[in-house]
Amino acid sequence: TATPKSFSANVTWQTDRIGSSFIEVGEDIEHLGKEKGGDTVGSLDLSTKHTVDLLGLEPETAYTYRAIWLDQDGNRGQSDTLTFKTGLRPKISDVKISNVTLISATVSWTSTTVATSKIVYGKNRAYNLSVEDSSGSQTTRHSIRFDALDHSSPYSLIINGSDTDGNFLTSDEYTFTTLTKPSLKDVRFEPVKDTTSTTMRFAWDTNVPTTSTIQYTAAGGVRKR
């Protein structure tokens, strides 16, 4: 039986007599075993329960393999020629940055394998901050919300993680900028001529598009809009 992972596979089998444990492996039957350009891996230790780890495999790749053993009398045995396919290449994808406000943002992403993750981030590519993914270790869909950010500031982030097989995952660098904090300047006002009541016109500038409301009151009066 072969149990493949992304970069490795474990093969187990049993024999009725004790013997050595070897696996011939290759990407096809023409390259099965070391003598044919593949690989032969195993141990001379004698057992009836055999296990061999195949390391350094390529993810998402079909392999052909065959179990080989020699018993203590020198008799050779071998299994049928079988196949397995290694697991998905561990990677981080579908990174999205959303709900950006003055002081917060949400980052979501997908990992091809079950993984825990951490984001390192900072302003102007200074990766001096980090936050752990709280989505749990048994998921491929992840989300982290950043809080207490500075407004009007560019941030960079990189997602790092490790899956259940111990493979390290890392993303590309991503950037976002928190919203600009609105500010008001150059307030101007003047009386409006030729009106039946006293009327004032106010004008001002803001650094970003905004809606505006004026609150006003006479001295000692009730505030109006």
N, C-alpha and C positions, 0 to 999 in steps of 0.2 A: 504494500500500500504506500502510495506517495502522498505526502502532505506538503504542497507547495506554498511558499510565501513570495514576496516580491523579489528577493535576491537569493533565495535558498529553497531547498526542499529536503524533507526528511523521508527516507524510505525504510519501511520495516517489513520483515517477513519471518516466517518460521520454517524450520527443517526438522525432520524426524531424527537426524543424527547431528552431533555437534560438528561445526565446520567454521571456516573463516567467513568473512562478510565483505563482499566487494560489489560495487555498482559500476557498470559501464554506462556512460551517458554521452549524448551528443545531440545536436540540433536536428539530425535525421539519422536513419538507419545506416546510411553510407559513412557516417562519421561517428559510429558507436564505439566508444572506448578510446583510450589514449593512443593506441597504435594506428587508429584511423583518423586522428585529428580531433577527437573528442577528449574525454577524460575518464580515468578509472580511479575510483576512490574507495577506500575501505580499510579493513583491519585484519590481521592474521589471528587475532584472538578467537578461540573456539567457543561456539555457543549454538544453541538451538533457536534462540530468539535474537534476530539480527536487526540492527539499526545502523544506518549510514546517513550522515548529513552531507548534502551537496551544497557547497558554498560558491559565492561569486557568480551566480547566474544573472541573466538579464531579465528585467521585468517584462511581463506581457509577451513571453516567448514560449513557444512549444518545444519540448524536449522529448527525446526518445531515450529509454533506459532499459537495462536488463540487470537482474541480480545474478551474481556469480559466487559460488562457494566451493571450497575444498574440504572434505572431511579428513579425519585423522589418518585414514588409510590412503589418502591421495586421490580419492574419487572426486570427480568434478561434477557439479550440478549447476544448472542455470534455469532461470525463469523464462517465461515468454517475453517477447519484446513489447514493452508498454510505453505509454506516453503520459505526460502531464504538461500543464501550462502554468507558468509562474503568474503571480498576482499583479495587480495594477502597480504602475510606478508611483511611489508616494509623491504627491505634489499638492500645492495649494493653488486654487483657481477660483474664478468667479468672485473676485474681491470687489466689494461695493462699499462706498462711503456715502452715507445718507444722513438726513435729519441734522444737518450742520446748523448750529445756532451761534450766538455770541460766545458761549462758554462750553459747548458740548458737541459731540458728533457720535454717530454709530457706524461701526465697521462690521461687515458680515463677509463670510467666505466659506468655501467648501474644500474639504480635504478628501483625496481619493481613498484614503484608508482611515480607520478609526484613530484619532489622535488627540492628544492634549496640546494646547497652544498658549503662547505668550506673545504679546505685541510689545516691541520696543519702539519708542517714539520720542519726539522732541521738536522744539522749534528750530528752524533753520538747519535741519539735518544733524542736530545734536541729540544723539540717541541716549539721553540720560534718564529717561523715564521708562517704566514698564508696567504692564497690567496683565494679569492672568485671565485666561478664558474660563468662565464659569459655566460653560455649556455642559460640562461633564466629559469624562474620558471615553465614553462609549458612543460617540457621535461623529458624523462626518460634516455636519452643518454647524457653523459656529457664528457667534455674534458677541461683540463687546461694545459697550457704551463708554465713551470718554466724558468725564465731567471735570469741572474746575479748570477749564482751559482759559487762556487769555484771548480776549476779543481781538479782532483785526490782525490775527497772527498766522503765518504759514507754519504748518506742521508736516513732518515726514514720518512714515512708519514702515516697519518691516515685521512680518508675521513669522515667527519661528514655532516649531512644534516637533513632537516625537510621537510615532505611532506605537501600537502594541507590540510590534516586532523590534522596536528599538531603532527604527530608521529615522533619520533627522530630516525634517521638512523646513524649507524656507521660501519665502515669497520674494517677488520683486519689491522695489521701493515704491511706495505710493505717497501722494501728497494731497493736502487739502488746506484751505484757509478758512478760519472762523469768520463769521460775519463782522462787518465793520460796525462799531458802536456809533449810533447816530449822534451828531452834535449840531448845535445851532449857533449861527454867528450873524453879525451885521444886521441886527434888528433895526428896522426903519419904520417911522410912522409920520403921517401928515394928515391934517384935516381935509375932509372932502368938501369942496365948495358947492354952493348952490343946492343944498339939501334942506328939507323942512325941519330937520332936527340935527343936533350936534353929532357929527359922524367922523370917525377916524379910520384911516386906512393904514394897516400894518403890513410890512413885508419883511422877509428874512430869508437866509440861505441855510441849507443843510448839506452835509457832506454826502448823504445818500438819499435816494428817493424816500419820502415819508408822507404820511398823512399828518394833518396839523389841526390843532384846536387851540383857541385863545380863551383863557379864563380871565375874567375881569370883574372888578367891583368898585363901587364908589367908596370913599373912606367911611368905614363903619357900616357898610351895606352888605347885602347878600351877594355871594359870588355868582357870576353868570358866565355863560359860554356863548 
